[in-house]
Amino acid sequence: MKIFQSAARQLAQLADDGYKHIAPCETQCTLVRKRLDQLLAGCGRDAASKFVFPSLQHLHTMHHDPTVVLPPGLVPAGSGAGIATLRQQAWERIEWLPVALCGIGGNVPGGNARFSGLLAWTREPKLRTGKDPHAAQLVLHRIEQTLFQLELTPLGDIAHITSSSSSCSSSSSSCIDDKSQMEALDGLVEQYRLALHEVLSSPGHQSHHARMEVELRSRETLVTWIAFCIIHAATCKDHRVVEEYAVALRWEDLQYLVLGEKQAMDAALRVCTYLRSCSTQQRDKPPVFSMRDDGGKGTFAMAVDFARSDHTLQLLWQQEQEDAASRQQGHFEEVQRKQASAARWREHIDELEISKAEVDAAVHKANQEVSEARAARDSVCPMTAKTPKKNLEK
């Protein structure tokens, strides 16, 4: 239809320009439009026929009476065991999964060790990945419940909020006080991904699709982004240079998540608020740890600023400069030593060459004296020189 409309507009333009031989084209356009209208009407009737209620006489043929299928009869056990024995056997066969306490990291709700405590719980023998998809679902639910209820402080209020010890010790606070909790949070995200992979690859999920995969993937993304915001806030508290650059995540991308409950949606809104506060304060700054700004330009700029402001790196740089100067001085002294040794060896070679020349001259002189002596001897006794040695002996 759009192609036909475009052709009709072109014909109208030709007619406006004074082109006279367009009557056959107009006739063909009329026929084509009539045929298209017929096709559209037929498609509309076919689509409408699917939504027509059946007549009353056909209703009884469209349903069947319900049927009840009973399971096969149970054969009583022939062991003759009593109720107490059967209860003991049932109790031994019951399997249970460890449940994480609300106060991870001790009896204090939340606590500074909540992430490490939750990570230790996910590594229980009965919760290890690869054994039971139901255990993996429990791990997913507990990690989501912990991270989704955290309050993410906007970037401008981090210094004010984290200075209060009470706010960091609450169960809904996202403050991290030490590096071990960052590592524990990273381990939690890894455990979440392993558990999600086990759930998605389980036979029950592949055959029945109890939960939409797009929602599970969205929740995984949300968990990862929450962990990023927590670690970013803790890093900005310890290293102010990170706060001067934009983040690599874009809060606009959260609109593509598929979330089906209020707790997850509230967590996504908190992440969005945090990322918007970061992008608002560093509007003109390039993002760090991202390849979208000409190959990591912001990351290298932040590395230079961090190296210039960090006392430890400055000490390392100063120590490295001193070591380099020491190595250079040692190399120069070694070169001087080798130069002096080479000069001594050259002097020794010159002395040897002079001695060799003197010896050669002495040998040449001695050879000349021997030759003169032989010549004098031959001139005094010419017969002796010509007589063979054997005749002289006789």
Secondary structure, DSSP 8 states (H G I E B T S, - for coil): -HHHHHHHHHHHHHHHTT----HHHHHHHHHHHHHHHHHHHHHHHHHHHTT----GGGTTTS---------------SS---HHHHHHHHHHH--------SS-SSSSSS-TTHHHHHHHHHTSGGG-TTS-HHHHHHHHHHHHHHHHT-B---GGGHHHHHT-HHHHHSTTB----SHHHHHHHHHHHHHHHHHHHHHHTSHHHHHH--S-HHHHHHHHHHHHHHHHHHHHHHHHHH-HHHHTSB-S--GGGGGG----SHHHHHHHHHHHHHHHHHHHHTTTS-BSS-STTTTTHHHHHHHHHHHHH-HHHHHHHHHHHHHHHHHHHHHHHHHHHHHHHHHHHHHHHHHHHHHHHHHHHHHHHHHHHHHHHHHHHHHH-HHHHHS-HHHHH-
